[in-house]
Amino acid sequence: MTRSPRLGQRLGVVVLTFRAADVIAECLASLFASTGVELSVVVVDNDSPDGSLAAARDWASGAVPFVRPANSPLSGIAAAPVPIAFEERAAGDFSAPRAPLTLIQSGINGGFARGINLGLKILQADPGIELFWILNPDAAPPPEAAAKLAECAAQGPFGLIASRLRFYEEPDRIQNDGLRLDRRFGVCHAVSMGQPATTPYPAAGAVEFPSGASMLASRAMLEQAGLLHEDYFLYYEEADWGARTGGLPVRFAAGAEVYHHGGTAIGTGSVHRAPSPLSAYFNYRNRARFVAKFLPRSLPAMRLHACAKAAQMLLKGHLPQAHAILAGTFDLAPPAAVRAIFPDPAVQALAFGKRA
């Protein structure tokens, strides 16, 4: 039996920032304009060099007036009024939130999962929060998105919930409706990618796990599966989580649509551009780690597939990307150019260490 979400149901939201000073204000201004739910938002900054956390603070305090970009797909929709009550705390304080917005400086770029887990631990400390929404800082949710997620969650027990992501710059096209896994090679395929926004929502079972840019987890999922595994650093964390739901279903929330820039900061590949060496290295390294963990019989095929992709990159003149793919696939030392992106030895240990 489907239950209606409670009026004002609470959602805990974790937003992880890194070099997001130019987008975090719109994310928060849109998020706090959500209707039909009560939000507890934790922003964790992974030691950004661009003042991302200061930008979040300036928005929340009202010190810097927010004006939506002219090209925003949410232009014409009112942003949340400010000031918003917020607190700043140390990264090791995992007590329950004391304000609608919590700001944390992690002090180190420990990767996607480590930063998200800092926020999840704080939200888990509040027994009134049953729903945990992980949202990218370059995402802008319409006012009804959070309530649609809560409505889907009210249908019964679940592990994870996916929703539709639309391209921020091309809002009439779908970025993805979640992901599916090709078990032959461990490749994650974006459902509905590039399709018109009028495309029907995917049928039940078509989505195997959400995109990490917007995914809702239940408290039951966190208690059963645990937090995100931190040794991926970047990419495949949501695939790993999706493989650990232990029978809790993965659902799709119709109507919970989010606009998302995506891929520009780390150079994720697309139809129009080759991936950056950084993106290629972590994507293939973590694919190999994921396959070795969950699909060990597919590891030889995964490696052959990766070698073919590296050869393709070579033929196109993308030597750094080919090198990064092979280094990642066989868990070798990263290319010097990739290692140089993280000059801090402590960050290098987290990013390039062997799997725990």
N, C-alpha and C positions, 0 to 999 in steps of 0.2 A: 504494500500500500504506500503510495506516494504521500509524503508529508509536506506541508507548506513550510517554508523557512520562517522562523520566528522574526517578528518585527524587530529590527535593530540587532539582529544576530551579529556576533562579533567575529571578525576575521583578523588574524594576526598576519602582518605583511612584512616580508624581509626584502629590502632593496639594497643590493650590493653595488657600490660605486667604485670605479677606477677610471680616472680621466673623464668624468661625466659632468664637469662643471657647466657645460653648455646645454645639458638636457635635463638635469635633475630637478630644476624648478618646475618645468612643465609636467614631469612625472608626478611630483608631489601635489602640485596644484590641481591636477586631474584626479589623482587618487583620493584626496580629501574632499573632492566634490561628489564622491560616490553617494548614491541614495539607497535607502532601505537596509543599510548595514552600519555597524559601528566598527571602526578600524583602530587597531593598535599597530603602528608602523615603526619598524626599526630600520634605520639606515646605517649600514656598516661601510666604512670607507677603507679600502685596501691601500692606505698610504699613498693616495694620489698626489702627483706633483703639481696639479693644476688648481688646487683649492676646491675640490668637489664638495667636501664637507662644509666648508665656509659658505659655498653657494646654497646648500640646503639650509644652513642656519640663517642666512640672509633672507631667504624666501620665507621661512617660518616666522621670523621676527617681524617681517614687513619692512626690513631695512632697505631692501632693493625691490621696488615694485615689479610685479610680474606682468609681462605683456606676451601673449601668445605669438609665436612666429607667424608671419603672414601666410606661410604655406601649411600651417597646421591643419590636419583633418578635423580638429575639434574647434576650429575658429567659429566664433558665434556661441559657443557653450561657455557659460560662466565658470571661472576658476573658483576654487575654494577661497573664502575670505580669510584674511590674516589679520592679526597674528594667530598662530596655532601654538598651543601650549606644548613645550618640548623640554627635554632634559638631555644633558650630555653626561656620559659616564665612561669609566674605564672599560677596556676590552675584557677584563676578567670578572666584571660584576654581572652575574647571571641571575640576579633577582628579577622578579616580575616587573613589567613596565609601570612607571609611575606617572606617565603623561601620554597623550595620544601619539606623540612622536618622540622617539629615542634616537639620539645621534651618537655613534661610536667611531672612534678612530682606532683601527685594529693595530696600527703601528708597523705593519709589514704586509707586503703583497704576498699573501699565502695561498693565492689561487681562489677559484670560484667556490669550491665546496667549503673550504675553511672559513671564508667570510660569511657565507650563508649560514653555516652551522653556528657561528657566534650569535647571529640574530635568532635562529630557531631555539637555542637554549634559553634565551631570555623569554621568548613568547611561551615556551613550554612551561615556564615557572608560574604562569597564570592559569589556574584550572578552569577559568571561564572561557578560555580560547580552545576551540575544538578544530578550527580550520586554519591552515597555514598556507598563505599565498606567497610564492616566490616570484618576484617581478623585476625585470631588468630596468635600469635607470633610464634607458633610452626608449621606454615604452610609455604610451599615453592611453590610459583606459577611459572610455566614455563613462558617464555617471552610472549607467545601469549594469556595467560589467560585473562588479563585485556581487551585486544582488543575484545576478544570473548564476554565478558560481555557487553561491549559498543555496539557491533553489535546486541546483543539480545535486549538491551535497545532501540535501534533505530527502533524496529519493531512497536512501538506505546506505548500508555500509559500503565504503570505497577505500581504495588506496590512494590513487592519484586522479586528478581531473585535468583534462586538456581543454583548451579553448582556441578559437580562431585568432590567428595573428594576421593582420593586414600590413602591407608595406606602408610606412608613414608617408614616404614621398610619392607613392602610387596607391592611394587608398582603395582604388577600385580593383586591386589585385590582391590575392591571398599570398601571404608569405608561407604559412603552413597551418594545418589543422591538427598538428601533432606529428608524431613520427612512427614509422614502421621499421622493423629490422629485417634485413636480408640475411638469413642465417647461414647462407653459403659463404659469405665473405665478411660478415659483421658490419656491413654498411647500413647506416641509418638513412632512410628516405623520408623526405618531408611530404606529408599527405596534402594533396590539393595545391602544391606549390605552383604559383604563377597563374592559377585559374582565376576567372572573374569572381568578384566578391559576391555575385548572385548565385554562385554554385551551391547546391544543396549541402547541408551539413553531412559529414560522414556517417555511415550507418554504424550501428553498435558493433564493436569489435574491430573496426577498420583502423583505429588508432591504438597502438600498443603502449605508448608512453608520451607524456607531454614534452613540448620544447621547454628547455630550462629558462627561456625568456618569460614564460608565464605558466606556472603550474601550481595547482592546489593540492596539498597533502592533508590527510586526516590525522588526528591525534593517534588513532589506531595504527596508521601506517608508521608513524614515528616510533611508537612503542614497540611495534613488531619488527620492523626492518632496521630501525636505528637511523642515525643521521646520514647525510651524504658521505661517501668515502672520499677522503681528502688526497689520496695519492695520485689522482688523475691530474690535478692542478687546473686543467682546462680541457673541456670536451668529454663527453661520454658519462658524466656524472648522472644525468637523468636516465640514460639507458641502463646503467648499473642499478639505480633505484627502482626502475620499472621491472627489472628482473628479480627484485627482492620483495615484491608485494605479498608473497605467500598466500595467494588466492584472493586477496582483496582486489575487487575489480578496478579497472581503469575506465573512466567514463569521459564523455565529451559533453561540455556544457554549451548547448545551443544558445545563441544570443550573447554569450560572454566574449565579445570581440574586443581586441586590443590592437592599437596601432603601434608599430615597432620599426625603429630605424634598422638596427642590427648589422653586425659584421664589419662596420667601418673602423672601429678602434683596433681590432686584432687582425684585420685583413682576411676574414672568412671569404672563401672563394664563391663565385657565382657563375651564372651562364656567361656573364660579360667580362669577368676578370679571373685570372689565376689566383689561387690562394697565396697569401704571404708565406715565406718560409716558416715563420712562427706558427701560423695556423696549420700548415702542412705537417710540421713536426709533431705537434701535440695531437692532431687528429689521428694520424697513423700510429703514433706510439700508443695512444689510449685505446684505439681500435684493437691493436694486438693484445693489449692487457685485458680488455673486456672479453675478447674471443678466447684467450687462454683460460680465463676464469669460468666462463659460462658455456662456451661452445668449443672445447678443446679439439674436437675432431675436425673443425673447420679451419684450424690455424694454418695448415699447409696451403689451403686454397686462398685464405686471406693474404698470405705472404706473396703468392703468385700474382694475385690481383693487384697488390700494391706495387710489385715490380713492373707489371704492365703499365700502371699509372705513371710510375717514375720514367719509364721509357717514353711514354707519350709526352711528358713534360720536357724531356730532353729533345725530342723531335721538334717541339715548339720553341726551343731555345731558352727554356726556363731551368737552367742548371741549378740555381740555389734551391728551387722547389723540389727538383728531383733528388738532390742530396738530402734534403730534409725528410722527404718521404721514406727513403731507405734507412736513414738513421733512426727515425721513429719506429719503423716497422720491426727492426731488429734490436730495438732498445739499446742503441749505441749512443755514444756521447753526441750531444746536439751540435749542429754546425756552429762555428764560432760566432757568426752574425746573430744567431738565435740566443746563444748564451749571453752575448753582450747586451741584449735588451734588459737583462736582469743583473746588473753589476754587483748587487749586494750578495755576498757569499751565503748569508742566511736564506735569502730568497732562492738562490741557486740550489741549495740543499733541498728545499721544499719542491721546487719545480722539476729538478732533474734527478732526484734521488730514485733509487730502485724501489719497486713496489714492496710495501710492507707485508 
